[in-house]
Amino acid sequence: MLLFACKPDKVFTAILHKALERARAELQELLLDPEEFRVLYPNIGRCFDPDTALSTIKQLLRASRSAKLYELTDYHWLILHEVLRVFADAHNDFVQDDPAYDTQIGAYHLSEIDFDDIVDRFFGDLPFTPNGRPTRKEDLQIMPVEDSDWTPEPDDPDEVIFQSDSVKYPDLREG
């Protein structure tokens, strides 16, 4: 589990995993085309070559599926931000262009992913503007959080961000 600004719900977790899986698949295809990689992921391309980006995305995917809580570096936040942006943009475009597009993400059918609301909610005001390429091993090390006040709690019924009939995420309308 990754340490976000607030506890991820099941819908966000499904979106995150799908976005990381899609980025992993795209990067595996782009390993031999660094220029196309930089077109698709310009911010990641500023700091990473395709091979390092791919191995870091694999690391993020493993950590996000773990029961342990992990703290991220600025480089990880940059990757998560861009991977989620590219995924949400592509998903929303496909839904708009093709009514038959499969909107399923995990157990949810979403016709809209509001990237800005996701960033506001889960990234908070975290700064993640690394300068240049990672130069130290620690720059890409996902560290387990040993002692933390941040502990996942059951979903707060007063703060539901996805209704049973929702097709948009997050859905902040009154229940």
Secondary structure, DSSP 8 states (H G I E B T S, - for coil): -B--SS---HHHHHHHHHHHHHHHHHHHHHTT-HHHHHHHSHHHHHH--HHHHHHHHHHHHHHHTSSS-EE--HHHHHHHHHHHHHHHHHHHHHHHH-TT---EETTEE-SEE-HHHHIIIIITT------SS--SGGGG--EE-SS-S-------TTS--S-TT--EES--S--
